[in-house]
């Protein structure tokens, strides 16, 4: 394996921090598959030692430290998600709370919510909670000052009759003029509108995030197309226009 070259400081810190908690979390969510074999072989101590070693605490959450109200709420949410999927694990409440603490440490250090979510994707694929849900639960329960309320996206098309397609990356939703559709902002990092005139006239489009116009476009006559496109910077988490 070739050595990993260091990247920008912020991304490097997020990666390293989340690799540690991801290792623990992947271990937690596969325990239900492993524990049967461990029980047959009588090697449950080895499994417990692996979980404990993977989560050695350097963030102030230890087995002897009582959890805060926020940490308790977070642990309850994570255990509910594990239970909903039928997973069993030997992690303590303190070990689970440490996962949330790591998220909050990165957010307090200046990493955007989008950056932490992106770094978290794939780390807990079997958990009945998305990476975004996991990060937002940690923020909401443990570090509410970092919590970002759910965002909305609004697609707006006005003007002459046109064939409208819109939506996030990978979708092809249909609409007609006039149109104003608001939806919860999901995990896709790209959204677009295409409005092709049915002949002459003029048609305009806008994409708004939380009521703020990020992209706008206009087309006039001869079946021309008004395009609006936005994407999210993976580092800063800011939305930007991709209009050509």
C-alpha positions in Angstrom: 0.0 0.0 0.0 1.4 3.4 -0.9 1.7 5.9 2.0 -1.1 8.5 2.2 0.1 11.9 1.4 -1.0 14.7 3.8 -3.7 17.0 2.6 -4.9 20.3 3.8 -4.7 20.6 7.6 -8.5 20.8 8.2 -9.4 17.9 6.0 -6.5 15.8 7.4 -7.8 16.4 11.0 -11.4 15.5 10.1 -10.2 12.3 8.4 -8.1 11.2 11.2 -10.7 11.9 13.9 -13.4 10.2 12.0 -11.3 7.2 11.0 -10.9 6.5 14.7 -14.6 6.7 15.5 -15.5 4.9 12.3 -13.3 2.0 13.3 -15.2 1.7 16.5 -18.6 2.2 14.9 -18.0 -0.4 12.2 -17.0 -2.7 14.9 -20.2 -2.0 16.9 -22.6 -2.6 14.0 -21.0 -5.9 13.0 -21.0 -7.3 16.5 -24.4 -9.0 15.9 -22.8 -10.9 13.1 -19.6 -11.7 15.0 -20.9 -12.4 18.5 -22.6 -15.6 17.5 -19.2 -17.1 16.5 -17.6 -15.6 19.6 -20.2 -17.2 21.9 -19.8 -20.6 20.2 -16.0 -20.4 20.8 -16.3 -18.8 24.2 -14.2 -15.8 23.1 -16.5 -13.0 24.2 -13.7 -11.4 26.3 -11.6 -10.9 23.1 -14.5 -9.1 21.4 -15.1 -6.9 24.5 -11.4 -6.1 24.7 -11.4 -5.1 21.0 -14.3 -2.7 21.5 -12.8 -1.2 24.6 -9.4 -0.8 23.0 -10.8 0.8 19.9 -12.6 3.4 22.0 -9.8 4.4 24.5 -11.0 7.8 25.7 -9.1 11.0 25.3 -12.0 13.4 25.3 -13.1 13.4 28.9 -15.8 10.7 28.7 -14.8 7.6 30.7 -16.6 4.8 32.4 -16.3 6.6 35.7 -17.6 9.9 34.4 -21.4 10.5 34.5 -22.8 11.5 31.2 -24.3 14.9 30.6 -28.0 15.2 29.7 -27.1 15.8 26.1 -24.8 12.7 26.0 -27.5 10.6 27.6 -30.0 11.7 24.9 -27.4 11.0 22.2 -26.7 7.5 23.5 -30.4 6.8 23.7 -30.9 7.8 20.1 -28.0 5.7 18.9 -29.1 2.6 20.9 -32.6 3.0 19.4 -31.1 3.1 15.9 -29.1 0.0 16.7 -32.1 -1.8 18.2 -34.3 -0.9 15.2 -31.8 -2.8 13.0 -31.6 -5.7 15.4 -27.9 -5.1 16.2 -26.3 -6.1 19.5 -23.1 -4.6 21.0 -21.0 -4.6 24.1 -20.1 -0.9 24.0 -20.7 1.1 27.1 -22.7 4.4 27.2 -19.4 6.2 27.7 -18.0 4.6 24.5 -21.0 5.6 22.5 -21.0 9.1 23.9 -17.4 9.5 22.8 -18.6 9.1 19.1 -20.8 12.2 19.6 -18.0 14.1 21.4 -15.7 13.5 18.4 -18.3 15.0 16.0 -18.7 18.0 18.3 -15.0 18.5 18.7 -14.6 18.7 14.9 -17.5 21.1 14.6 -16.2 23.3 17.4 -12.8 23.3 15.7 -14.4 25.0 12.6 -15.3 22.1 10.4 -18.6 22.6 8.6 -21.5 20.3 9.1 -21.3 19.3 5.4 -17.6 18.4 5.8 -18.1 16.2 8.8 -21.1 14.5 7.1 -19.1 13.8 4.0 -16.2 12.4 6.0 -18.7 10.2 7.9 -20.4 8.6 4.9 -20.0 4.9 4.6 -18.7 4.5 8.2 -22.0 3.1 9.5 -23.8 1.7 6.5 -25.9 -0.8 8.5 -27.0 1.6 11.2 -30.7 2.6 10.8 -29.5 6.3 10.6 -27.8 8.2 7.8 -24.4 9.8 8.3 -26.2 13.2 8.2 -28.7 12.0 10.8 -25.8 10.7 13.0 -23.9 14.0 12.8 -27.0 16.1 13.4 -28.1 14.0 16.3 -24.7 14.6 18.0 -25.0 18.3 17.3 -28.6 18.5 18.5 -28.0 16.6 21.7 -24.4 17.2 22.7 -23.4 20.5 21.2 -26.6 22.5 20.3 -24.6 25.6 19.6 -23.3 23.8 16.5 -26.7 22.5 15.4 -28.0 23.6 12.1 -31.8 23.6 11.7 -33.1 21.6 8.7 -32.6 23.5 5.4 -35.0 24.0 2.5 -34.5 24.3 -1.2 -37.1 26.1 -3.5 -37.3 25.7 -7.2 -39.1 28.7 -8.9 -40.0 29.0 -12.6 -42.0 31.9 -14.1 -42.9 33.2 -17.5 -44.2 31.7 -20.7 -45.2 28.0 -21.1 -42.1 25.7 -20.9 -41.2 22.1 -20.2 -39.5 22.0 -16.8 -37.2 19.4 -15.3 -35.7 19.9 -11.9 -34.3 18.2 -8.8 -31.1 17.0 -7.1 -28.4 15.0 -8.9 -29.7 11.8 -10.3 -33.3 12.9 -10.5 -35.5 14.1 -13.3 -38.7 15.6 -11.8 -41.2 17.4 -14.1 -43.0 20.7 -13.6 -44.9 23.4 -15.5 -44.9 27.2 -15.5 -45.6 28.9 -13.1 -43.9 26.7 -10.5 -42.7 27.1 -6.9 -41.7 23.9 -5.2 -40.1 23.8 -1.7 -38.5 20.6 -0.3 -36.2 19.6 2.5 -32.5 19.9 1.5 -31.1 16.4 1.3 -27.6 15.1 1.1 -27.0 15.6 -2.7 -24.4 18.4 -3.4 -25.9 19.4 -6.7 -29.4 20.7 -7.8 -30.7 22.1 -11.1 -33.6 23.4 -13.1 -34.0 23.3 -16.9 -36.9 25.1 -18.4 -37.3 24.9 -22.2 -39.7 27.2 -23.9 -42.6 25.8 -25.9 -41.7 28.1 -28.8 -41.5 31.9 -28.3 -41.8 33.9 -25.1 -39.5 34.2 -22.0 -39.0 31.9 -19.1 -36.9 32.5 -15.9 -35.8 30.1 -13.1 -34.4 30.5 -9.6 -33.0 28.1 -7.0 -33.2 29.3 -3.4 -31.7 27.8 -0.2 -33.6 28.9 2.9 -35.2 31.7 0.9 -31.9 33.0 -0.5 -31.5 33.0 -4.3 -28.3 31.1 -5.2 -28.8 30.7 -8.9 -31.0 32.4 -11.5 -31.4 32.2 -15.3 -33.6 33.5 -18.2 -34.2 32.3 -21.8 -36.0 34.1 -24.6 -37.7 32.6 -27.7 -37.1 29.7 -30.1 -37.3 26.8 -27.7 -34.4 28.2 -25.7 -33.6 26.8 -22.2 -33.3 28.6 -18.9 -30.8 26.8 -16.7 -30.2 27.1 -13.0 -27.6 25.0 -11.2 -26.1 25.0 -7.7 -23.5 22.9 -5.9 -22.1 22.7 -2.4 -18.4 23.3 -1.7 -17.2 20.1 0.0 -14.8 22.1 2.2 -16.8 25.2 3.3 -20.3 23.7 2.9 -21.4 26.9 1.1 -23.8 26.8 -1.8 -22.7 28.4 -5.0 -24.1 29.0 -8.5 -22.8 26.7 -11.3 -24.5 28.7 -14.1 -22.3 28.8 -17.2 
